[in-house]
Each structure stands twice: as C-alpha cells, then as structure tokens.
Amino acid sequence: MELGTKAAGIGALADDTRRALYEYVVAQPEPVGREQAASALDIAQHNVNFHLDKLVAEGLLEVEYRRLSGRSGPGAGRPSKLYRRAAQEFAVSLPPRRYDLVGDILAAAVTRAADGVALPTAMSEVAREEGRALGDSAEGIAADAEPLAAVAQVLAIQGYEPRIDVDEVLLSNCPFDSLARKHTELVCGLNHDFVQGVVDGLGYDGVRACLEPGPDQCCVKARAEAGAPE
C-alpha cells in the first residue's frame, strides 16, 4: 500500500466524530448498523451515514448486507447495511520501518531450527529466501532496468530509500533501525542476507550485497563487481 493511501486512511480518523464511530464499530462483537451507531453515540443519523461511508471509502471499515430480523422472502424487508473493521492493516512510519519483516524471518527461522537446523544457519537461509522471493516477484522491473537501478527500485519498496552512486546502491534508511541498534550483529546479518536474496531473485550474478556499516545509513550496500555485465 502506498504512503499516500496509508496516510489518507489514518488521517480520516483525525475527525472526532469519525474516530468515535470507528472506535465504536471495532469494539462491537458483531457488525454495526447505522441506526445502532447513531443511537449509541447520540449522533444525527445523516452525520453517521456520511462518516461511516467515508471510513469505508478510506479502507478502514468494510460493509456487509444482512436482514436483522432473521426472516427471508417477501415481506422480510430490505437488508441492512452493516459495518465492521476492514481486514487490511494501516501503519505509517517515517522514516519507513519493516519490523514485521524481521519478525517473519525470525519466526520462520525458529520453526526451522526446531526441526534440527542450527539457528544461525536457519536465520541466514530464511532471510535470503525472503529476499529472493521479493526479487523473483519483480520480473518486470528486472526486464526494464539496469541491474543497479532494478535493485534500487525493489529495495525502495521495502523502505530502504536507495540511491545509486557510480557502481553501488547506497541505502539511506535502515528499515530495521531500532532492532539494529540493539542487536546489531544479528539484524545486520539478516539484512545482508535479505538484500543478497533480492539480488539473487533478480538474477544478477554481477551484483553483491556488502556489509559495510557507516554513519547515518543502512549497514548494507549493493555493489556491481568489476567486469560484471551492465
């Protein structure tokens, strides 16, 4: 989901009435009708209708239609429009952070370690596989861009804020910043394996991820090797 979409969705809750309606709907065990929400919060019906539909438009709520009477057939009346929390998640972080990705890698590695693989090996394997899967899914980018440009485009999606400097991709932002500060060796190692996996997935034999920590930037760079095809 793009930053603009995320920001618009969360920004919709800046309105007091809209936020109250959202909090009420998500706190209920069953989907909520317009009349129920209006009565519970003592808000005019036309305001409730407008704000609930705005929350749907911004992706925060979803709609279903159901006859509340439980009856069906002729005379049962029209189905009511009911609201519930949307399935999609919203999270905005500036600079971008991807702690969920680290969590996925660690959880998968622990699961693999339970089957007998050494934990450090499992973490390295899973991180690289996650990166490779991301690179594999970006075939269109790989086909239309030079190697370093393609690597930069894919890593930009993950929040690395890359820039190309001659023969390397510098990563201005670490998506795992807080964890990397506390557990530097562990997280930077996973980061290196993940970026190399992206390169592998894109199919670039002449590009390598390099673990080179520096001030105010990610600890990993992606560098074109000497003599590699452009």
GROMACS elastic network, one bead per residue, 0.5 to 0.9 nm:
[ bonds ]
;  ai    aj funct       b0    kb
    1     4     6  0.83750   500
    1     5     6  0.65490   500
    1     6     6  0.67270   500
    1    90     6  0.86812   500
    2     5     6  0.53925   500
    2     6     6  0.63939   500
    2     7     6  0.86809   500
    3     6     6  0.51058   500
    3     7     6  0.59750   500
    3     8     6  0.84566   500
    3    92     6  0.72048   500
    4     7     6  0.51625   500
    4     8     6  0.60517   500
    4     9     6  0.85749   500
    5     8     6  0.51700   500
    5     9     6  0.61962   500
    5    10     6  0.87466   500
    5    58     6  0.79638   500
    5    59     6  0.89851   500
    6     9     6  0.51966   500
    6    10     6  0.63013   500
    6    11     6  0.83377   500
    6    58     6  0.88383   500
    6    90     6  0.59043   500
    6    91     6  0.67968   500
    6    92     6  0.64066   500
    7    10     6  0.52979   500
    7    11     6  0.57089   500
    7    12     6  0.84887   500
    7    90     6  0.84980   500
    7    91     6  0.84891   500
    7    92     6  0.67277   500
    8    12     6  0.61715   500
    8    58     6  0.68829   500
    9    12     6  0.53698   500
    9    13     6  0.75129   500
    9    55     6  0.78499   500
    9    57     6  0.87197   500
    9    59     6  0.64984   500
    9    60     6  0.65920   500
    9    90     6  0.74325   500
   10    13     6  0.56622   500
   10    14     6  0.76050   500
   10    58     6  0.84018   500
   10    60     6  0.82376   500
   10    90     6  0.71505   500
   10    91     6  0.81798   500
   10    92     6  0.82502   500
   11    14     6  0.54232   500
   11    15     6  0.81816   500
   12    15     6  0.64771   500
   12    18     6  0.72446   500
   12    19     6  0.78342   500
   12    54     6  0.79092   500
   12    55     6  0.70262   500
   12    58     6  0.72098   500
   12    60     6  0.87956   500
   13    16     6  0.71342   500
   13    17     6  0.84460   500
   13    18     6  0.58538   500
   13    20     6  0.85047   500
   13    22     6  0.78608   500
   13    55     6  0.83320   500
   14    17     6  0.88257   500
   14    18     6  0.76258   500
   14    19     6  0.67638   500
   15    18     6  0.53238   500
   15    19     6  0.60615   500
   15    20     6  0.86191   500
   16    19     6  0.51678   500
   16    20     6  0.61411   500
   16    21     6  0.86596   500
   17    20     6  0.51344   500
   17    21     6  0.62435   500
   17    22     6  0.86369   500
   17    43     6  0.83895   500
   17    47     6  0.85660   500
   17    48     6  0.83881   500
   17    51     6  0.75662   500
   18    21     6  0.51550   500
   18    22     6  0.61668   500
   18    23     6  0.86381   500
   18    48     6  0.83156   500
   18    51     6  0.55562   500
   18    52     6  0.72383   500
   18    54     6  0.83540   500
   18    55     6  0.74684   500
   19    22     6  0.50526   500
   19    23     6  0.61120   500
   19    24     6  0.85006   500
   20    23     6  0.51896   500
   20    24     6  0.61079   500
   20    25     6  0.86365   500
   20    41     6  0.79615   500
   21    24     6  0.50688   500
   21    25     6  0.61121   500
   21    26     6  0.86725   500
   21    37     6  0.70757   500
   21    38     6  0.87842   500
   21    41     6  0.77487   500
   21    48     6  0.77557   500
   21    51     6  0.77762   500
   21    52     6  0.71758   500
   22    25     6  0.52227   500
   22    26     6  0.62396   500
   22    27     6  0.85334   500
   22    52     6  0.78136   500
   22    55     6  0.76190   500
   22    60     6  0.80620   500
   22    61     6  0.78069   500
   22    84     6  0.88967   500
   22    85     6  0.80542   500
   23    26     6  0.54697   500
   23    27     6  0.61521   500
   23    28     6  0.89608   500
   24    27     6  0.52554   500
   24    28     6  0.66572   500
   24    32     6  0.87883   500
   24    37     6  0.75181   500
   24    40     6  0.85171   500
   24    41     6  0.82974   500
   25    28     6  0.55832   500
   25    29     6  0.87221   500
   25    30     6  0.85130   500
   25    31     6  0.71496   500
   25    32     6  0.60647   500
   25    37     6  0.76294   500
   25    61     6  0.85995   500
   25    83     6  0.69861   500
   25    84     6  0.61394   500
   25    85     6  0.70877   500
   26    29     6  0.78786   500
   26    30     6  0.88098   500
   26    31     6  0.84036   500
   26    32     6  0.88908   500
   26    61     6  0.87176   500
   26    83     6  0.89536   500
   26    84     6  0.63813   500
   26    85     6  0.55443   500
   27    30     6  0.88744   500
   28    31     6  0.70203   500
   28    32     6  0.73407   500
   28    84     6  0.85100   500
   29    32     6  0.88973   500
   30    83     6  0.88295   500
   30    84     6  0.75156   500
   31    63     6  0.84421   500
   31    64     6  0.80494   500
   31    82     6  0.54825   500
   31    83     6  0.51197   500
   31    85     6  0.83166   500
   32    35     6  0.84818   500
   32    36     6  0.65057   500
   32    37     6  0.67221   500
   32    81     6  0.83137   500
   32    82     6  0.50556   500
   32    83     6  0.50564   500
   32    84     6  0.65693   500
   33    36     6  0.52708   500
   33    37     6  0.63443   500
   33    38     6  0.87068   500
   33    80     6  0.68387   500
   33    81     6  0.60468   500
   33    83     6  0.63440   500
   34    37     6  0.52447   500
   34    38     6  0.61444   500
   34    39     6  0.86206   500
   34    45     6  0.73482   500
   34    48     6  0.65734   500
   34    49     6  0.64290   500
   34    52     6  0.79707   500
   34    80     6  0.85425   500
   34    81     6  0.72818   500
   34    82     6  0.70858   500
   34    83     6  0.80694   500
   35    38     6  0.50865   500
   35    39     6  0.61054   500
   35    40     6  0.85014   500
   35    45     6  0.69639   500
   35    48     6  0.83633   500
   36    39     6  0.52525   500
   36    40     6  0.60597   500
   36    41     6  0.86116   500
   37    40     6  0.51417   500
   37    41     6  0.60985   500
   37    42     6  0.80435   500
   37    43     6  0.79635   500
   37    45     6  0.86936   500
   37    48     6  0.72470   500
   38    41     6  0.54980   500
   38    42     6  0.54796   500
   38    44     6  0.62698   500
   38    45     6  0.56985   500
   38    46     6  0.89956   500
   38    47     6  0.85039   500
   38    48     6  0.60396   500
   38    49     6  0.87464   500
   39    42     6  0.50680   500
   39    43     6  0.69165   500
   39    44     6  0.85414   500
   39    45     6  0.85309   500
   40    43     6  0.80678   500
   42    45     6  0.88804   500
   43    46     6  0.85112   500
   43    47     6  0.68208   500
   43    48     6  0.65331   500
   44    47     6  0.54039   500
   44    48     6  0.63776   500
   44    49     6  0.88577   500
   45    48     6  0.50777   500
   45    49     6  0.62296   500
   45    50     6  0.87084   500
   46    49     6  0.51722   500
   46    50     6  0.62996   500
   46    51     6  0.87418   500
   47    50     6  0.51966   500
   47    51     6  0.61585   500
   47    52     6  0.84785   500
   48    51     6  0.53249   500
   48    52     6  0.59348   500
   48    53     6  0.84072   500
   49    52     6  0.54232   500
   49    53     6  0.61849   500
   49    54     6  0.85715   500
   50    53     6  0.53970   500
   50    54     6  0.61888   500
   50    55     6  0.88175   500
   51    55     6  0.62486   500
   51    56     6  0.86771   500
   52    55     6  0.51204   500
   52    56     6  0.64049   500
   52    57     6  0.87564   500
   52    61     6  0.77776   500
   52    83     6  0.77381   500
   53    57     6  0.61758   500
   53    58     6  0.86691   500
   53    61     6  0.83505   500
   53    63     6  0.89799   500
   54    58     6  0.62602   500
   54    59     6  0.86996   500
   54    60     6  0.88496   500
   54    61     6  0.88873   500
   55    58     6  0.51654   500
   55    59     6  0.63543   500
   55    60     6  0.53073   500
   55    61     6  0.56090   500
   55    62     6  0.83930   500
   56    59     6  0.51150   500
   56    60     6  0.57228   500
   56    62     6  0.56670   500
   56    63     6  0.73436   500
   56    83     6  0.83471   500
   56    86     6  0.81173   500
   57    60     6  0.76883   500
   57    61     6  0.80300   500
   57    62     6  0.88792   500
   58    61     6  0.78389   500
   59    62     6  0.71999   500
   59    86     6  0.64938   500
   59    87     6  0.88212   500
   59    88     6  0.75074   500
   60    84     6  0.87951   500
   60    85     6  0.63398   500
   60    86     6  0.52617   500
   60    87     6  0.82852   500
   60    88     6  0.77158   500
   60    89     6  0.83520   500
   60    90     6  0.83033   500
   61    83     6  0.63423   500
   61    84     6  0.55210   500
   61    87     6  0.81862   500
   62    82     6  0.82951   500
   62    83     6  0.56889   500
   62    84     6  0.54071   500
   62    85     6  0.59955   500
   62    87     6  0.79468   500
   63    81     6  0.66809   500
   63    82     6  0.55631   500
   63    84     6  0.65050   500
   63    85     6  0.88014   500
   63    86     6  0.85418   500
   64    80     6  0.82265   500
   64    81     6  0.60673   500
   64    82     6  0.52736   500
   64    83     6  0.65411   500
   64    84     6  0.80749   500
   65    79     6  0.54848   500
   65    80     6  0.53944   500
   65    82     6  0.59194   500
   65    83     6  0.88309   500
   66    69     6  0.88504   500
   66    70     6  0.84084   500
   66    78     6  0.83295   500
   66    80     6  0.53090   500
   66    81     6  0.68818   500
   66    82     6  0.73108   500
   67    70     6  0.57725   500
   67    71     6  0.69287   500
   67    72     6  0.76415   500
   67    76     6  0.76505   500
   67    77     6  0.73261   500
   67    78     6  0.66887   500
   67    80     6  0.56680   500
   67    81     6  0.88184   500
   68    71     6  0.79354   500
   68    79     6  0.72396   500
   68    80     6  0.67735   500
   69    72     6  0.84827   500
   69    76     6  0.75139   500
   69    77     6  0.85246   500
   70    76     6  0.82902   500
   71    75     6  0.86135   500
   71    76     6  0.54405   500
   71    77     6  0.84353   500
   72    75     6  0.77888   500
   72    76     6  0.52254   500
   72    77     6  0.81224   500
   73    76     6  0.57426   500
   73    77     6  0.84312   500
   74    77     6  0.74923   500
   75    78     6  0.87357   500
   76    79     6  0.85684   500
   77    80     6  0.88951   500
   83    86     6  0.88775   500
   85    88     6  0.87638   500
   86    89     6  0.78356   500
   92    95     6  0.89543   500
   92    96     6  0.75286   500
   92    97     6  0.86138   500
   93    97     6  0.60713   500
   94    97     6  0.74907   500
   95   159     6  0.77634   500
   95   161     6  0.89867   500
   95   173     6  0.72329   500
   95   174     6  0.86305   500
   95   175     6  0.78644   500
   96   158     6  0.79598   500
   96   159     6  0.50569   500
   96   160     6  0.76197   500
   96   161     6  0.85805   500
   96   173     6  0.77351   500
   96   174     6  0.81535   500
   96   175     6  0.58948   500
   96   176     6  0.89111   500
   97   100     6  0.84855   500
   97   158     6  0.82461   500
   97   159     6  0.66337   500
   97   160     6  0.86875   500
   97   173     6  0.87745   500
   97   174     6  0.74201   500
   97   176     6  0.59029   500
   97   177     6  0.73821   500
   98   101     6  0.54400   500
   98   102     6  0.70082   500
   98   103     6  0.89416   500
   98   158     6  0.72124   500
   98   159     6  0.75202   500
   98   174     6  0.88665   500
   98   175     6  0.50843   500
   98   176     6  0.59669   500
   99   102     6  0.51654   500
   99   103     6  0.62033   500
   99   104     6  0.86828   500
   99   175     6  0.71863   500
   99   176     6  0.57875   500
   99   177     6  0.87437   500
   99   178     6  0.88891   500
   99   179     6  0.80229   500
  100   104     6  0.61806   500
  100   105     6  0.86734   500
  101   104     6  0.51087   500
  101   105     6  0.62763   500
  101   106     6  0.86589   500
  101   130     6  0.88773   500
  101   176     6  0.87388   500
  102   105     6  0.51221   500
  102   106     6  0.61222   500
  102   107     6  0.85152   500
  102   127     6  0.84760   500
  102   176     6  0.74373   500
  102   179     6  0.89528   500
  102   187     6  0.80078   500
  102   190     6  0.81343   500
  102   191     6  0.87588   500
  103   106     6  0.52013   500
  103   107     6  0.60134   500
  103   108     6  0.85114   500
  104   107     6  0.52124   500
  104   108     6  0.61197   500
  104   109     6  0.84888   500
  105   108     6  0.52825   500
  105   109     6  0.60678   500
  105   110     6  0.86525   500
  105   123     6  0.68151   500
  105   126     6  0.59773   500
  105   127     6  0.58863   500
  105   130     6  0.76037   500
  105   190     6  0.84130   500
  106   109     6  0.50070   500
  106   110     6  0.61161   500
  106   111     6  0.85766   500
  106   122     6  0.88588   500
  106   123     6  0.64651   500
  106   126     6  0.81709   500
  106   127     6  0.85217   500
  107   110     6  0.52300   500
  107   111     6  0.62771   500
  107   112     6  0.86827   500
  108   111     6  0.51016   500
  108   112     6  0.62069   500
  108   113     6  0.85961   500
  108   122     6  0.82115   500
  108   123     6  0.79587   500
  108   126     6  0.68801   500
  109   112     6  0.50074   500
  109   113     6  0.60262   500
  109   114     6  0.86225   500
  109   117     6  0.87507   500
  109   119     6  0.66154   500
  109   120     6  0.83623   500
  109   121     6  0.84411   500
  109   124     6  0.82955   500
  109   125     6  0.80184   500
  109   126     6  0.61617   500
  109   127     6  0.85708   500
  110   114     6  0.62569   500
  110   115     6  0.89113   500
  110   119     6  0.66757   500
  110   122     6  0.74775   500
  110   123     6  0.78477   500
  111   114     6  0.52157   500
  111   115     6  0.69680   500
  111   122     6  0.88435   500
  112   115     6  0.53049   500
  112   116     6  0.70536   500
  112   117     6  0.61039   500
  112   118     6  0.84734   500
  112   119     6  0.78180   500
  112   122     6  0.62413   500
  112   123     6  0.87436   500
  112   126     6  0.88811   500
  113   116     6  0.51666   500
  113   118     6  0.56858   500
  113   119     6  0.51780   500
  113   120     6  0.87419   500
  113   121     6  0.85537   500
  113   122     6  0.62242   500
  113   123     6  0.87429   500
  114   117     6  0.71021   500
  114   118     6  0.88056   500
  114   119     6  0.86158   500
  116   119     6  0.85848   500
  117   120     6  0.85419   500
  117   121     6  0.68543   500
  117   122     6  0.60706   500
  118   121     6  0.53407   500
  118   122     6  0.60941   500
  118   123     6  0.87395   500
  119   123     6  0.61149   500
  119   124     6  0.86095   500
  120   123     6  0.52129   500
  120   124     6  0.62951   500
  120   125     6  0.86374   500
  120   186     6  0.88730   500
  121   124     6  0.52220   500
  121   125     6  0.61094   500
  121   126     6  0.85837   500
  122   125     6  0.51146   500
  122   126     6  0.60364   500
  122   127     6  0.84792   500
  123   126     6  0.52728   500
  123   127     6  0.60499   500
  123   128     6  0.85375   500
  123   189     6  0.89833   500
  123   190     6  0.69044   500
  123   193     6  0.89716   500
  124   127     6  0.53018   500
  124   128     6  0.62173   500
  124   129     6  0.85933   500
  124   189     6  0.75325   500
  124   190     6  0.60878   500
  124   192     6  0.89568   500
  124   193     6  0.60550   500
  124   194     6  0.82222   500
  125   128     6  0.52885   500
  125   129     6  0.61035   500
  125   130     6  0.86417   500
  125   193     6  0.78045   500
  126   130     6  0.60683   500
  126   131     6  0.85815   500
  126   190     6  0.87128   500
  126   193     6  0.85965   500
  126   194     6  0.83393   500
  127   130     6  0.51927   500
  127   131     6  0.63307   500
  127   132     6  0.86162   500
  127   190     6  0.57112   500
  127   191     6  0.74299   500
  127   192     6  0.84878   500
  127   193     6  0.55795   500
  127   195     6  0.85327   500
  127   197     6  0.73958   500
  128   131     6  0.51210   500
  128   132     6  0.60299   500
  128   133     6  0.85783   500
  128   190     6  0.79485   500
  128   191     6  0.88691   500
  128   192     6  0.84131   500
  128   195     6  0.74178   500
  128   196     6  0.65624   500
  128   198     6  0.76031   500
  128   200     6  0.86424   500
  129   133     6  0.60840   500
  129   134     6  0.86041   500
  129   193     6  0.85855   500
  129   194     6  0.74269   500
  129   197     6  0.61152   500
  129   198     6  0.85778   500
  129   201     6  0.87665   500
  130   133     6  0.52220   500
  130   134     6  0.64138   500
  130   135     6  0.87872   500
  130   194     6  0.65007   500
  130   197     6  0.69397   500
  130   198     6  0.79636   500
  131   134     6  0.50986   500
  131   135     6  0.62353   500
  131   136     6  0.85730   500
  131   193     6  0.76556   500
  131   195     6  0.60632   500
  131   196     6  0.70407   500
  131   199     6  0.78121   500
  131   200     6  0.80511   500
  131   201     6  0.70944   500
  132   135     6  0.50045   500
  132   136     6  0.59763   500
  132   137     6  0.85672   500
  132   194     6  0.76025   500
  132   195     6  0.84620   500
  132   196     6  0.78367   500
  132   199     6  0.71647   500
  132   200     6  0.58198   500
  132   202     6  0.75479   500
  133   136     6  0.50106   500
  133   137     6  0.62525   500
  133   138     6  0.88904   500
  133   197     6  0.77359   500
  133   198     6  0.73329   500
  133   201     6  0.63122   500
  134   137     6  0.52455   500
  134   138     6  0.66766   500
  134   154     6  0.78261   500
  134   197     6  0.81260   500
  134   198     6  0.60527   500
  134   201     6  0.69136   500
  134   202     6  0.85095   500
  135   138     6  0.52787   500
  135   139     6  0.73422   500
  135   142     6  0.85067   500
  135   151     6  0.83221   500
  135   154     6  0.71929   500
  135   197     6  0.72663   500
  135   199     6  0.65646   500
  135   200     6  0.70543   500
  135   203     6  0.80946   500
  136   139     6  0.60929   500
  136   198     6  0.77762   500
  136   200     6  0.83306   500
  136   202     6  0.58299   500
  136   203     6  0.82252   500
  137   140     6  0.82719   500
  137   201     6  0.80189   500
  137   202     6  0.84663   500
  138   141     6  0.54154   500
  138   142     6  0.64448   500
  138   143     6  0.88236   500
  138   150     6  0.87126   500
  138   154     6  0.72001   500
  138   201     6  0.83498   500
  138   202     6  0.70913   500
  139   142     6  0.50719   500
  139   143     6  0.61540   500
  139   144     6  0.87649   500
  139   201     6  0.88211   500
  139   202     6  0.69077   500
  140   143     6  0.52167   500
  140   144     6  0.63976   500
  140   145     6  0.87376   500
  141   144     6  0.53612   500
  141   145     6  0.60313   500
  141   149     6  0.88757   500
  141   150     6  0.57878   500
  141   151     6  0.87187   500
  141   153     6  0.75779   500
  141   154     6  0.78518   500
  141   202     6  0.86509   500
  142   145     6  0.56610   500
  142   146     6  0.74069   500
  142   147     6  0.70720   500
  142   149     6  0.87644   500
  142   150     6  0.55329   500
  142   151     6  0.81144   500
  142   202     6  0.60562   500
  142   203     6  0.81697   500
  143   146     6  0.82877   500
  143   150     6  0.85691   500
  144   150     6  0.80160   500
  145   148     6  0.81222   500
  145   149     6  0.59193   500
  145   150     6  0.53374   500
  146   149     6  0.52526   500
  146   150     6  0.59712   500
  146   151     6  0.86232   500
  146   230     6  0.66066   500
  147   150     6  0.51619   500
  147   151     6  0.62243   500
  147   152     6  0.86119   500
  147   199     6  0.87026   500
  147   202     6  0.83220   500
  147   203     6  0.89788   500
  147   204     6  0.66613   500
  147   206     6  0.85390   500
  147   207     6  0.76334   500
  147   224     6  0.83203   500
  147   229     6  0.88875   500
  147   230     6  0.67228   500
  148   151     6  0.50834   500
  148   152     6  0.61024   500
  148   153     6  0.86057   500
  148   164     6  0.72423   500
  148   167     6  0.77698   500
  148   168     6  0.69663   500
  148   169     6  0.64850   500
  148   207     6  0.77045   500
  148   222     6  0.77174   500
  148   223     6  0.77926   500
  148   224     6  0.72943   500
  148   230     6  0.86503   500
  149   152     6  0.50377   500
  149   153     6  0.61667   500
  149   154     6  0.87629   500
  149   163     6  0.88156   500
  149   164     6  0.73574   500
  149   169     6  0.81884   500
  150   153     6  0.50814   500
  150   154     6  0.63249   500
  150   155     6  0.86392   500
  150   202     6  0.80131   500
  151   154     6  0.53403   500
  151   155     6  0.61891   500
  151   156     6  0.85040   500
  151   162     6  0.89410   500
  151   169     6  0.78206   500
  151   195     6  0.88142   500
  151   198     6  0.73161   500
  151   199     6  0.65019   500
  151   202     6  0.76561   500
  151   222     6  0.79169   500
  152   155     6  0.52050   500
  152   156     6  0.59482   500
  152   157     6  0.88171   500
  152   160     6  0.85602   500
  152   161     6  0.82365   500
  152   162     6  0.55595   500
  152   163     6  0.69032   500
  152   164     6  0.74383   500
  152   169     6  0.65175   500
  152   170     6  0.86213   500
  152   171     6  0.85266   500
  152   222     6  0.87330   500
  153   156     6  0.51142   500
  153   157     6  0.67412   500
  153   162     6  0.78840   500
  154   157     6  0.54635   500
  154   158     6  0.71622   500
  154   198     6  0.78097   500
  155   158     6  0.51807   500
  155   159     6  0.66721   500
  155   160     6  0.56867   500
  155   161     6  0.74548   500
  155   162     6  0.69098   500
  155   171     6  0.84883   500
  155   195     6  0.79113   500
  155   198     6  0.80624   500
  156   159     6  0.51377   500
  156   160     6  0.52800   500
  156   161     6  0.52753   500
  156   162     6  0.60151   500
  156   171     6  0.88710   500
  157   160     6  0.75641   500
  157   161     6  0.84463   500
  158   161     6  0.83390   500
  158   175     6  0.74226   500
  159   162     6  0.83743   500
  159   173     6  0.70373   500
  159   174     6  0.76760   500
  159   175     6  0.59337   500
  160   170     6  0.89589   500
  160   171     6  0.54773   500
  160   172     6  0.63376   500
  160   174     6  0.58340   500
  160   175     6  0.60942   500
  160   218     6  0.76998   500
  161   170     6  0.84752   500
  161   171     6  0.57999   500
  161   172     6  0.53280   500
  161   173     6  0.55292   500
  161   174     6  0.83838   500
  162   169     6  0.62996   500
  162   170     6  0.55309   500
  162   172     6  0.58107   500
  162   173     6  0.76213   500
  163   168     6  0.84930   500
  163   169     6  0.56929   500
  163   170     6  0.53668   500
  163   171     6  0.65088   500
  163   172     6  0.73922   500
  164   167     6  0.73206   500
  164   168     6  0.58355   500
  164   170     6  0.61153   500
  164   171     6  0.87708   500
  165   168     6  0.54778   500
  165   169     6  0.62126   500
  165   170     6  0.68828   500
  166   169     6  0.82653   500
  167   222     6  0.87267   500
  167   223     6  0.59926   500
  167   224     6  0.55044   500
  167   225     6  0.81308   500
  168   207     6  0.87249   500
  168   221     6  0.68194   500
  168   222     6  0.55385   500
  168   224     6  0.60010   500
  169   221     6  0.57291   500
  169   223     6  0.62385   500
  169   224     6  0.86333   500
  170   217     6  0.79178   500
  170   218     6  0.78384   500
  170   220     6  0.76994   500
  170   221     6  0.53014   500
  170   222     6  0.69943   500
  170   223     6  0.86936   500
  171   174     6  0.72649   500
  171   217     6  0.61119   500
  171   218     6  0.53428   500
  171   219     6  0.79878   500
  171   220     6  0.69882   500
  171   221     6  0.63938   500
  171   222     6  0.85186   500
  172   216     6  0.71542   500
  172   218     6  0.59221   500
  173   176     6  0.87949   500
  173   177     6  0.80722   500
  173   216     6  0.78103   500
  173   217     6  0.54736   500
  173   218     6  0.54701   500
  174   177     6  0.52015   500
  174   180     6  0.82811   500
  174   191     6  0.89745   500
  174   217     6  0.66077   500
  174   219     6  0.76493   500
  174   220     6  0.88749   500
  175   178     6  0.87586   500
  175   218     6  0.82554   500
  176   179     6  0.56802   500
  176   180     6  0.58798   500
  176   181     6  0.86886   500
  176   187     6  0.75390   500
  176   188     6  0.87816   500
  176   191     6  0.83963   500
  177   180     6  0.50497   500
  177   181     6  0.62307   500
  177   182     6  0.88314   500
  177   218     6  0.83364   500
  178   181     6  0.52606   500
  178   182     6  0.65390   500
  178   183     6  0.86301   500
  179   182     6  0.51877   500
  179   183     6  0.57544   500
  179   184     6  0.73196   500
  179   187     6  0.67692   500
  180   183     6  0.51453   500
  180   185     6  0.76983   500
  180   186     6  0.76938   500
  180   187     6  0.52219   500
  180   188     6  0.63728   500
  181   184     6  0.54609   500
  181   187     6  0.86781   500
  182   187     6  0.88538   500
  183   186     6  0.56232   500
  183   187     6  0.60212   500
  183   188     6  0.82083   500
  184   187     6  0.54584   500
  184   188     6  0.56850   500
  184   189     6  0.81139   500
  185   188     6  0.54240   500
  185   189     6  0.59382   500
  185   190     6  0.86363   500
  186   189     6  0.53017   500
  186   190     6  0.64049   500
  186   191     6  0.87069   500
  187   190     6  0.50846   500
  187   191     6  0.60327   500
  187   192     6  0.85901   500
  188   192     6  0.61077   500
  188   193     6  0.86296   500
  188   211     6  0.76840   500
  188   213     6  0.87134   500
  188   218     6  0.86727   500
  188   219     6  0.65215   500
  188   220     6  0.76379   500
  189   192     6  0.51521   500
  189   193     6  0.63372   500
  189   194     6  0.85964   500
  189   211     6  0.78989   500
  190   193     6  0.51288   500
  190   194     6  0.60332   500
  190   195     6  0.86447   500
  191   194     6  0.50432   500
  191   195     6  0.61893   500
  191   196     6  0.85507   500
  191   211     6  0.87672   500
  191   219     6  0.81554   500
  191   220     6  0.71493   500
  192   195     6  0.53318   500
  192   196     6  0.61777   500
  192   197     6  0.85249   500
  192   209     6  0.62782   500
  192   210     6  0.68998   500
  192   211     6  0.61419   500
  192   219     6  0.80600   500
  192   220     6  0.59029   500
  192   221     6  0.83708   500
  193   196     6  0.51233   500
  193   197     6  0.60521   500
  193   198     6  0.87376   500
  193   209     6  0.78506   500
  194   198     6  0.63933   500
  194   199     6  0.88489   500
  194   209     6  0.89592   500
  195   198     6  0.50477   500
  195   199     6  0.64537   500
  195   200     6  0.86841   500
  195   208     6  0.87653   500
  195   209     6  0.61452   500
  195   210     6  0.89931   500
  195   220     6  0.77549   500
  195   221     6  0.84174   500
  195   222     6  0.76467   500
  196   199     6  0.50548   500
  196   200     6  0.61471   500
  196   201     6  0.85416   500
  196   207     6  0.85237   500
  196   208     6  0.64425   500
  196   209     6  0.50370   500
  196   210     6  0.84003   500
  196   222     6  0.79318   500
  197   201     6  0.59920   500
  197   202     6  0.85417   500
  197   209     6  0.88072   500
  198   201     6  0.50626   500
  198   202     6  0.62531   500
  198   203     6  0.86938   500
  199   202     6  0.51680   500
  199   203     6  0.63890   500
  199   204     6  0.58652   500
  199   205     6  0.79363   500
  199   207     6  0.67775   500
  199   208     6  0.72618   500
  199   209     6  0.77401   500
  199   222     6  0.82878   500
  200   203     6  0.50027   500
  200   204     6  0.60698   500
  200   205     6  0.71587   500
  200   207     6  0.86328   500
  200   208     6  0.89077   500
  201   204     6  0.78748   500
  204   207     6  0.57579   500
  204   208     6  0.85195   500
  205   208     6  0.77441   500
  205   225     6  0.89463   500
  205   228     6  0.78609   500
  205   229     6  0.89203   500
  206   223     6  0.84101   500
  206   224     6  0.57815   500
  206   225     6  0.54517   500
  206   226     6  0.80749   500
  206   227     6  0.80221   500
  206   229     6  0.67253   500
  206   230     6  0.84521   500
  207   222     6  0.65155   500
  207   223     6  0.54546   500
  207   225     6  0.58357   500
  207   228     6  0.76453   500
  208   221     6  0.82168   500
  208   222     6  0.54931   500
  208   223     6  0.53581   500
  208   224     6  0.64704   500
  208   225     6  0.70061   500
  209   220     6  0.65493   500
  209   221     6  0.56170   500
  209   223     6  0.63355   500
  210   219     6  0.83520   500
  210   220     6  0.55184   500
  210   221     6  0.51519   500
  210   222     6  0.60244   500
  210   223     6  0.70583   500
  211   219     6  0.58321   500
  211   221     6  0.65718   500
  211   222     6  0.89090   500
  212   218     6  0.85040   500
  212   219     6  0.52981   500
  212   220     6  0.56365   500
  212   221     6  0.67868   500
  213   217     6  0.76575   500
  213   218     6  0.67517   500
  213   220     6  0.66281   500
  213   221     6  0.87861   500
  214   217     6  0.60701   500
  214   218     6  0.72032   500
  214   219     6  0.61764   500
  214   220     6  0.88776   500
  215   218     6  0.82560   500
  215   219     6  0.86447   500
  217   220     6  0.84975   500
  218   221     6  0.76315   500
  224   227     6  0.85000   500
  224   228     6  0.66377   500
  224   229     6  0.88364   500
  224   230     6  0.85604   500
  225   228     6  0.54682   500
  225   229     6  0.89226   500
  226   229     6  0.89142   500
  227   230     6  0.88441   500
